[in-house]
Amino acid sequence: FRAAGEAVRRAVLHAAGAYLSKCSADADGALPDEVHSTSGRPVYWIAPSRSLSAQKIGLFVTGIDALHTLHLSGAAHLAQQVTHLLTSPSFTFAVSRHVSFFECTIRVLGGLLDSFEAIGHPVLLKRATELGRLLLPAFSSPSGLPYTTVNLRYGDVSGNTVGHLADIASFSLEFLTLYRHTGEALFLEHVRASFVCCFTSYQRLAASHAVTHANHRII
């Protein structure tokens, strides 16, 4: 097992090292979310739109995703490189693009919080709090459930609302953890409203099913 573990660690260091070697903040602060494995070309999670500016939009997804793994792998120099890039004044999550609320929450917000609890670097909580606040407009639906997409700069929302219990239970982990570390009540309140809406809907469905079943037996 020790040999297999070392092989995994080397693979992690190789992949992360190659990715981070291409990660230097552009003049506009963009950090690539991925790097093409053969060409080394930076890949941005949010592709530029022809109807908008051609500015590259990077949320540093792979770097944030991998940070806790780098810490566990003993790659302190690579973990420090990730946190250093996150301290750049030019880096921001407030990008004028619609992003997936769910994916941004579980990958980026979750990655920041997970790494903060493992490493303790204050910039990780600072960035997590910034992102959490930018995601809050997604909860502006009449039901309290979050919309599927949200513009991180302007708070515009689109799409349907996230309504599956599994999705709600998943994103609640990040927002409740953020509440626990910051004490900002809005993070807790929005999660609570989502659960209330979800369980109320399930209760209505259960009651409707019970009535239908009873009527069927009578007939």
Secondary structure, DSSP 8 states (H G I E B T S, - for coil): -HHHHHHHHHHHHHHHHHHHTT----TT----SEE-TTT--EE-SB---TTS----B---HHHHHHHHHHHHTT-HHHHHHHHHHHT-TT--S--SSEEEHHHIIIIIIHHHHHHHHHH--HHHHHHHHHHHHHHGGGG-STTS--EEEEETTT--EEEEE---HHHHHHHHHHHHHHHHHH--HHHHHHHHHHHHHHHHHHHHHHHHHHHHHHHHHH-
